[in-house]
Amino acid sequence: MNFQLIDRAKENEDKIAIVATEGAFTYQNLLHTSARIATKLLDNVEDLQEQRV
């Protein structure tokens, strides 16, 4: 599955995506964090089959 949002984030990894009181976050930071969250949510299951999280 290919998502335009993820593709664009990968193209702009070093650019600032979010500025918050805690600091600035690049698209690479967001990609890395979202991958970690996805891994935790999936808990070694390939597909949640539309289960609620």
URFEN-V364081 format. One record per helix or strand of 3 or more residues. SS is the DSSP state (~ for helix, > for strand). FROM is the first residue (numbers start at 1). LEN is the number of residues. Records with the same first field share a line. If there is no record, write none. Layout:
BEGIN
SS = FROM-LEN / FROM-LEN
END
This chain:
BEGIN
~ = 4-8 / 27-16
> = 16-5 / 23-4
END
